[in-house]
Amino acid sequence: MFKTFRNALKVKDIRNKLFYTAVALLIVRLGTLLPAPAISHDVTRQWFDTDVLDFFNSLTGGSFTRMSIFALSITPYISSSIIVQLLTIAIPKLEELHKEGEDGRRKLNDITRYLTVVLAVVESLAMAIGFGGSGALEGGFNFTNVILIVASFTAGAMFLMWLGERITQNGVGNGISIILLINIVSRMPADFIDLYNKFMNGKPVLTAAFAAVLIVAVCIVTIMLVILLQNAERKIPVQYAKKVQGRKMVGGQTSHIPLKVNTAGVIPVIFANSLMTLPIVVASFFNVQPARAYFWPKVLKVLHQDSWLVFKGWGEFKYSLGLLIYIALLVFFAYFYTSITFNPIEVANNMKKQGGFIPGIRPGKPTTEYLTKVLNNVILLGAIGLTIVSVIPIFFSGAFGANVSFGGTSIIIIVGVIIETLKQVESQLLVRHYKGFLND
């Protein structure tokens, strides 16, 4: 990684792209400090002073609890992208656009942008109404304040979307992912300081040393598991039959179908976290906390991650039902998302048209059944890996009270974005190397 970065700094064009990206990310961080108008930030800070919102807060780089103009961050764009991708499978017209090449993808990107605006407006309007009903608006709950909040939050979300696209075009690529990365990383120093103050500061030397070693070991093991999960894949061999073209025999090549173990990426974790925390977020908007809820205190308690795997007493252990629901959602979304992004029937038909076959498997329906069986096994293995990575921070939070904003989900995002960005830089270095060779 360091060698790639050092080589990139030697190339003026790539060095300029890195500088452009760094300036853009500095703007993102400065924007998280600009407070949104008409909101009583002292009141909202008390509402959102809970660990259950750490996931959302880490995705926004702290903007959510600060209620800055970037409070929504790029979450509307991420949600919009996921929705459009899902609808591409369900709606034939969108599927046709997806297959049209560059023009079709450009139209899908436009649809994603428009949907991002709609989602940002809906989310900011819901927040404004919730704040107004709970007395968190300065100057009272009126039309002007609602418009100010909706306009500021929506403008912040759209600016970040635009800036992400500029990073993709003029920077090192993957603009939206890099913004997400810097938001998560910006929260990590404060988390490590909290861990230091809780487990090492003022403790005996041996106790502090053991705690430091344990924290570092857990971080390293989690990162290694994520890297293994991101890079692992099952290669299905494919043989192409020879055929006569003119006077020559062509074909006969051997290839493979790569099936990533973590086919769905971080999508299942994001979806599961979102569904589990949505009721608590909505309750927070209306100043309803789990401890004070009247109608469904047990429901909020089950959904609250702070109640999972708590070993202080068996009375609290019963609330680990929420963890079982969370794991079930992880597995469900892993299968669901993969099923709409990888179609064994389509892959088998394309192989048959091109004269390809899996050794030992007949073309057609047997190939489809074989691909489906292998895919289901791979998805299950990936879902188990995602569950292990996601549960590690929950376990240490329940057992030792080590609450941090960067959990398994955040580490999956960090590692995935870093690996993809390094590949982008390496490909640009390689292209420049070949250009220089050809010019010589």
PyMOL commands that set and color helices and strands:
alter all, ss='L'
color gray80, all
select helices_A, chain A and resi 2-9+12-31+41-47+51-59+63-66+75-90+92-99+102-133+143-170+175-199+205-231+267-285+297-303+305-307+314-341+344-353+365-400+408-439
alter helices_A, ss='H'
color red, helices_A
select strands_A, chain A and resi 233-240+242-245+248-251+254-260+356-357
alter strands_A, ss='S'
color yellow, strands_A
deselect
rebuild
show_as cartoon
